Amino acid sequence: MALEGIIAYAIMVYYYPVPVLQLTVFIMVALMLGLTAWIGYTMMTEKPKPEKEEEEGEQGKTRENRGRIVERG
C-alpha cells in the first residue's frame, strides 16, 4: 500500500509538478500549525496538578517537588 502511494505521488509530481508540490507544502504547513494549536490549547486548558506534600528525605532534610533540599527547622 505504501509503495503504491509513493509511486502514485511520483507519477503525479512528474505530470503535474507545481500543483502537486503546492498542495503537499500546504498540507504540511497546515498539519504543523494544527499540531501547534492543539498543543497550545491543551497546555492552556489543562488544570494544574496539585503539588505533592513534601517527602521525607534523609537525615532530617526534606525534598520538595522541585528537587530543592531544604533544612527542617
N, C-alpha and C positions, 0 to 999 in steps of 0.2 A: 504494500500500500504506500509506504513512504517513498519507495523507489519510483513508483508511478507518478507520485506527486512532484518529485524532483524533475523527472523527465517532462511532465506537462508544463512545469514552470519554465524549464529551459526552452521548450518549444515556443511558449508564449513570449518569452524575452527575445527570442530570435525574430519572430514575426512582428511583434508589437512592442519594441523595447521601451519607448518613452512612457506610454500609458501604464504598462505593467510595473515599471520601476517607480513611477509616481504613486501608484496605488500601494505598492509594497512599502515605500517610505511613509506614506500617510498612515497605513495600518500600524507600522512600528511606532511612530510618534504617538498615535492615539492610544496604543497599549501602554506605552511608558507613562504618558500623562494620566491615564486612568489608574494605573498602579500607584502612582504618586498620590493622586487624590484619595484613593482608597486607604493608603497607609496614613495619610494626614487625617482623614475622617475617623479612622479607628483610634488614632492617638488622641484626638480631640474629645471623642465621646466616651472613652474608657474611663471608668471610675477608678480613682486612685486606690491602690491596695492599702489596707491598714498596716501600719508599722508593727512589726513583731515586738513583743516586750523584750527587754534586754535579757540576753542569755548569760548565764554564769560562765565566767572564764576561769582560768587557772590562777591560783594564789590570790584570791580576793579581788581580782580585776574583772571588769565587765566588758563584754564585747557587744557593741551596738550593731544595728543593721548596716551601717555604712562602713563597717570594718575598723573604726577607730577603737583604740583601747583606752578606757577611762578608769582612773583610780576611784575606788569606792571610799567614801569618806565616812 
